[in-house]
Structures are given as C-alpha cells and as structure tokens.
Amino acid sequence: MENIFIVIPTLDPDEEVMQKFIGDLQKQFKNIIVINDGSKKIHDKFFQGLEKKGIIIFKHHINLGKGRALKNAFNYLLNNYPALEGVVTCDCDGQHSVKDIKKVANALLKNKDNLIIGVRDFDKSNVPPKSQYGNKITRNIFKIFIGLEISDTQTGLRGLSTKLMKSFMDLSGERYEYETNMLIACKEENINITEVEIETIYLNSNANSHFNPLRDSIMIYKLFLKYFFASFSSFILDIILFGSILGILKINSKILAATILARIISSIYNYIINSNLVFKNMSITTLAKYYLLVIIQMFISGCFVTYLFNLLNLPVILIKVLVDSILWVINLVVQREFVFKGE
C-alpha cells in the first residue's frame, strides 16, 4: 500500500488517544498526513512530535472545518504525489481501528471506481443515543429524498481513489456537510458505494467528537429542509387556492377547473422557489420535464377528487388534501429520479 495515504483531520485532539492511534497506524502504513485544523497552541508540541516521526502535518491557522481540511489535503497530495492511488480518510478520536482502516484500503485497491465507506452497527449497546438516532434519521432521509440506501451516512472512514478525489474537490461544504455531499454526488454521478463492515467503537460516549448536534445537523440537513419547505409550502398554497377558487365558482362540479387554476399558480411558485433555493441548474429541459409532471398530476388530482367527492360525499377540501398527499409522495420520487436528477 505504498501509494495509499491515510488522511486524518484533527482539532484539539486527545493527545494520549491519538498518540497510540498514530503509533499503531505507522506499523501498517508509511504515508500519513494529519491536518491540524486550527487546534489550540497547547497542542503545537504534540504536532511537532508527530512531524519528527515522519507524519506530514498540514496546518490551518484557524479552524476551517472538516470539509475544508479534507479538500486541502486532497489538493496537496494530488499536487505532490503523482504515483498516488488514493486515500483513506479517518477520524482521530479512536473510533477507527487500524485493522478496519486496512480493510477499507484493501477494498479501495480492488474497487477504484467506487467510494468505499466503513459502516458501523448502530444497534449495539455502546452506541451513544445521539449517534444512534442521528444516523437512523439521516439514513431514512437519504432513502426518501436521495434514493440511496446507506447503512452509515455519517462514517468518517472512507476510501477514495485519485479519480474520486479530483471529482469531489469542487463539492460544496466546509464542515461535516461535505461528507454528506460526497454521498449525494455518488447518486448524481452514478458512482457505486462499497460498504465495508467495521467495528463500532465509541470512547467515553464519543466525548472527543467536535460534532455540534445543532449547528452541524442544520448544515447537513439544509438541502433537504429547503426542498421540504419548497414542496410543502407549494402544497399548502395549492390547497388554499383550490378552496378559494371553488368558493368563487360555488359549484363543486368545477373541481377540475379549480384544480387546474390552483396548480398553475402554485407550480410557478414551486419552480421559482426550487430554482433559487434548492437546485444548482434549472435548464429548459428541466422546465419541460417539470411541467409535464405538473400537467399529468393536475389531471390525476382533479379527476380523483371529483370521483371521490361524488362517491363519498365528504368535504371536498378533505378529499383534496388526502389525494394530493399521496400524489406528493409520488411527486417526490418522480422529481428525484426524472425531473431534477443530477441537479
């Protein structure tokens, strides 16, 4: 594994834990780079000691975040090591064993076109609740919004070939959200993800982690929250417009006409919100696909609401909410896989 580098971002490390980890790591790997991401000056002597042992130390004068640390390390290695085959990124807080790092490195050499991720078992008793529930929530969000089934969305143990390093260099994200954006990019660019089972290790209930549950979760979920806001607010607007137009027409047989008028207005709003908040590039092709979906769903909604209103004699707004709630889920999948795929 002479042409594989181990990349370790770190901020104010537990020196005793990291010292042992680096010592064990050097028995298996000779190429190690540690990014000192703005650690306090009291750690300077520790990093100088690592440098004397042959570890490359890349220093940020201030804390720039894990995403920036990884991107800067990738850039440095790609520029200075032409024979580089790839990297394995890992955390410095004792969560990753040398044995598992080696497993990921071996998988990388066998699957250079894939992103390799080390996945943990979050049902084990030693997993802190915030990590257990956080991963399960993110896992389900990825399944619903992105269409990816990943066992461990928050793992920092990953293997990337030089090809993927270059591909992921211009991804957005300066902190933990950068690793989330890597996974989204795999979906967009049809990059396979290879999962490698690893030990589930948490020292002192993960007390050494610098993950801020509020700030970093907001950054990770920001894209999904924007999409949900755009979609849900459009749904509410559509229902309000539908009820208002029906009230003006005062004839329930005009359900289809009210559906069409309400959807025209709400779809314009939804497209503008998505193009400004969520997606990177809204092309003419995307606009055509979007309105094809709008037209199809508009008529399905109108016809079903009319049919169920005549059949059940329930309040028309209630039927509209029920029908469009089902269509909203279908709409989410169609937009993800057809309309906005890659954007």
C-alpha positions in Angstrom: 0.0 0.0 0.0 2.9 2.3 -0.8 0.7 4.7 -2.8 -2.1 5.0 -0.4 -2.2 7.9 2.1 -4.1 8.0 5.4 -5.7 11.4 5.9 -6.6 12.4 9.4 -8.3 15.8 10.1 -8.0 16.8 13.7 -9.0 19.6 16.1 -7.7 19.8 19.7 -7.0 16.1 19.8 -6.9 13.9 22.9 -3.1 13.5 22.7 -2.9 10.2 24.5 -5.6 8.6 22.3 -4.1 10.0 19.1 -0.5 9.2 20.0 -1.4 5.5 20.4 -3.5 5.5 17.3 -0.7 7.0 15.2 1.8 4.6 16.6 -0.3 1.6 15.7 -1.1 3.1 12.3 2.6 3.6 11.4 3.2 -0.2 11.8 0.9 -0.7 8.8 1.1 2.5 6.7 4.1 4.7 6.0 2.1 7.5 4.3 0.1 9.6 6.8 -1.0 13.2 6.7 -2.6 14.9 9.7 -4.5 18.2 9.2 -4.2 20.4 12.2 -7.5 22.3 11.7 -6.8 25.3 13.9 -6.0 23.4 17.2 -5.1 25.5 20.3 -1.4 26.4 20.7 -1.0 24.0 23.6 -1.1 21.2 21.0 1.8 22.6 19.0 4.4 20.5 20.7 2.3 17.3 20.1 2.1 18.0 16.4 5.8 18.8 16.2 6.5 15.4 17.8 4.3 13.7 15.1 6.2 15.5 12.4 9.5 14.2 13.8 8.1 10.7 13.5 7.6 11.2 9.7 4.0 12.3 9.7 3.1 15.1 7.3 1.4 17.9 9.2 -0.8 20.3 7.3 -1.8 23.3 9.4 -4.7 25.6 9.3 -4.1 28.8 11.3 -7.7 28.9 12.3 -10.5 26.2 12.4 -11.8 25.9 8.8 -13.9 22.7 9.2 -13.5 19.1 8.3 -14.7 19.5 4.8 -12.0 22.2 4.1 -9.4 20.1 5.8 -10.1 17.1 3.6 -10.2 19.2 0.4 -6.9 20.9 1.2 -5.3 17.5 2.0 -6.6 16.1 -1.3 -5.2 19.1 -3.2 -1.8 18.9 -1.5 -1.5 15.1 -2.2 -2.6 15.3 -5.8 -0.1 18.1 -6.5 2.9 16.4 -4.7 2.5 12.7 -5.2 2.0 11.7 -8.9 2.1 8.0 -8.1 -0.8 8.4 -5.6 -3.5 5.7 -6.0 -5.9 7.1 -3.4 -6.5 8.0 0.2 -8.3 6.6 3.3 -9.8 9.3 5.5 -10.3 8.5 9.2 -11.0 10.3 12.5 -8.5 10.9 15.2 -10.9 10.2 18.2 -10.3 6.4 18.5 -13.4 5.4 16.5 -11.5 3.6 13.8 -9.2 0.7 14.3 -6.1 0.1 12.2 -7.5 -3.2 11.2 -10.6 -1.6 9.8 -8.5 1.1 8.0 -6.6 -1.6 6.4 -9.8 -3.3 5.3 -11.0 -0.1 3.7 -7.6 0.4 2.0 -7.7 -3.1 0.5 -11.3 -2.6 -0.7 -10.2 0.7 -2.3 -7.4 -1.0 -4.3 -9.9 -3.6 -5.6 -12.7 -1.0 -6.4 -11.1 2.2 -7.6 -14.2 3.5 -9.3 -16.2 3.2 -6.1 -16.5 5.2 -2.9 -15.5 2.9 0.0 -17.2 3.5 3.3 -16.7 1.8 6.6 -20.1 1.1 8.1 -20.9 0.5 11.8 -23.7 -1.4 13.6 -25.8 1.2 15.3 -27.9 -1.3 17.2 -25.0 -2.1 19.5 -25.3 -1.2 23.2 -22.2 1.0 23.2 -23.5 3.5 20.7 -24.4 6.9 22.3 -28.1 7.8 21.7 -27.3 11.0 19.7 -25.2 8.9 17.3 -27.7 6.1 17.1 -30.8 8.2 16.4 -28.9 10.7 14.3 -27.6 8.1 11.9 -31.0 6.4 11.6 -32.8 9.7 10.9 -30.2 10.6 8.3 -30.3 7.1 6.8 -34.0 7.4 6.2 -33.7 10.9 4.8 -31.2 9.7 2.3 -33.5 6.8 1.3 -36.5 9.1 0.9 -35.0 12.2 -0.6 -31.9 10.9 -2.5 -32.9 7.4 -3.3 -29.8 5.9 -1.6 -29.8 3.1 0.9 -26.7 3.5 3.0 -26.0 1.7 6.3 -23.9 4.5 7.8 -24.3 8.0 6.4 -22.0 9.7 9.0 -18.9 7.5 8.8 -15.6 9.3 8.5 -13.8 6.1 7.5 -13.8 6.3 3.7 -11.6 5.2 0.8 -11.3 7.4 -2.4 -9.2 6.9 -5.5 -7.4 9.8 -7.1 -10.2 9.9 -9.6 -12.8 10.4 -6.9 -10.6 12.9 -5.0 -10.5 15.1 -8.1 -14.2 14.7 -8.7 -15.1 15.6 -5.1 -12.7 18.6 -4.8 -15.2 21.1 -6.0 -18.1 19.9 -3.9 -19.6 22.5 -1.6 -19.3 22.1 2.1 -16.7 23.3 4.6 -17.6 21.2 7.6 -19.4 17.9 8.2 -21.9 18.5 5.4 -19.0 17.9 2.9 -19.1 14.2 3.7 -22.9 14.2 3.1 -22.4 16.0 -0.2 -20.0 13.2 -1.2 -22.8 10.7 -0.9 -25.2 12.9 -2.8 -22.6 13.2 -5.6 -22.4 9.4 -5.8 -26.1 9.3 -6.6 -25.9 12.2 -9.1 -22.8 10.9 -10.9 -23.7 7.1 -10.8 -20.7 6.3 -8.5 -21.1 3.0 -6.7 -20.7 2.9 -3.0 -18.9 -0.2 -1.4 -19.7 -0.8 2.2 -17.1 -2.4 4.5 -18.3 -3.6 7.9 -16.1 -2.2 10.7 -16.1 -2.2 14.5 -18.4 0.1 16.3 -16.1 1.9 18.7 -17.1 4.8 20.9 -14.6 6.1 23.6 -16.1 7.9 26.6 -19.5 8.1 24.8 -17.8 9.9 21.9 -16.8 12.8 24.1 -13.8 13.6 21.9 -16.0 14.4 18.9 -16.3 18.0 17.7 -19.6 17.4 16.0 -22.1 20.1 17.2 -25.5 18.5 17.1 -27.4 21.7 16.4 -25.1 23.6 14.1 -23.7 20.7 12.1 -27.1 18.9 11.8 -28.6 22.1 10.3 -25.7 22.2 7.8 -26.1 18.6 6.9 -29.9 18.7 6.5 -30.0 22.2 5.0 -30.6 21.0 1.4 -33.4 18.6 2.5 -35.0 21.3 4.6 -35.0 23.7 1.7 -36.6 21.1 -0.6 -39.2 20.2 2.0 -40.0 23.9 2.5 -40.4 24.5 -1.2 -42.6 21.4 -1.7 -44.7 21.7 1.4 -45.4 25.5 1.1 -46.4 24.8 -2.6 -48.8 22.1 -1.3 -50.4 24.5 1.2 -50.6 27.3 -1.4 -52.3 24.9 -3.8 -54.9 23.8 -1.3 -55.7 27.4 -0.3 -56.0 28.5 -3.9 -58.2 25.4 -4.7 -60.6 26.2 -1.8 -60.7 29.9 -2.7 -61.4 29.3 -6.4 -64.1 26.7 -5.6 -65.7 29.3 -3.3 -65.8 31.8 -6.1 -67.2 29.3 -8.6 -69.6 27.9 -5.9 -70.1 24.8 -7.9 -68.5 21.6 -6.9 -68.7 20.2 -10.4 -66.0 22.7 -11.2 -63.4 20.8 -9.2 -61.2 20.1 -12.2 -61.2 23.7 -13.3 -60.3 24.8 -9.8 -57.6 22.2 -9.6 -56.1 23.5 -12.9 -56.1 27.1 -11.9 -54.7 26.5 -8.5 -52.0 24.2 -9.8 -50.9 26.7 -12.5 -50.2 29.3 -9.8 -48.7 27.0 -7.2 -46.4 25.3 -9.8 -45.0 28.7 -10.8 -44.3 29.4 -7.2 -42.8 26.0 -6.6 -40.5 26.2 -9.7 -39.2 29.7 -8.6 -38.5 28.5 -5.1 -36.7 25.4 -6.2 -34.6 27.2 -8.8 -33.5 29.8 -6.2 -33.1 27.7 -3.1 -32.5 24.0 -3.9 -31.2 23.0 -7.3 -28.0 24.1 -9.0 -29.1 24.4 -12.5 -32.6 24.7 -13.9 -32.4 24.2 -17.6 -35.1 24.4 -20.4 -35.1 20.6 -20.4 -35.7 20.5 -16.6 -38.5 23.1 -17.0 -40.2 20.9 -19.8 -40.0 17.8 -17.6 -41.3 19.7 -14.6 -44.4 21.0 -16.4 -45.0 17.6 -18.0 -45.2 16.2 -14.4 -47.4 19.2 -13.3 -49.9 18.6 -16.1 -50.1 14.8 -15.5 -50.6 15.2 -11.8 -53.0 18.1 -12.2 -55.5 16.0 -14.2 -55.0 12.9 -11.9 -55.7 15.1 -8.9 -58.8 16.8 -10.4 -60.3 13.5 -11.7 -59.7 11.6 -8.5 -61.0 14.4 -6.2 -64.2 14.7 -8.4 -64.7 10.9 -8.4 -64.2 10.5 -4.6 -66.4 13.6 -3.8 -69.3 12.2 -5.8 -68.7 8.7 -4.3 -68.2 9.6 -0.6 -69.9 13.0 -0.2 -67.1 14.1 2.1 -65.9 17.8 2.3 -64.1 18.4 -1.0 -61.1 20.1 0.7 -60.6 17.0 2.9 -60.6 14.8 -0.2 -58.2 17.2 -2.0 -55.8 17.0 0.9 -55.9 13.2 1.0 -55.4 12.7 -2.7 -52.7 15.3 -3.1 -50.8 14.0 0.0 -50.5 10.6 -1.8 -49.5 12.4 -5.0 -46.9 14.5 -3.1 -45.0 11.3 -2.2 -45.2 10.0 -5.8 -44.2 13.5 -7.0 -41.1 13.4 -4.7 -39.8 10.2 -6.3 -40.5 11.3 -9.9 -38.8 14.7 -9.3 -35.8 13.0 -7.7 -35.4 10.3 -10.4 -36.6 12.1 -13.5 -37.1 15.9 -13.3 -34.2 17.1 -11.2 -31.9 14.1 -11.5 -28.3 15.3 -11.3 -29.2 18.8 -10.1 
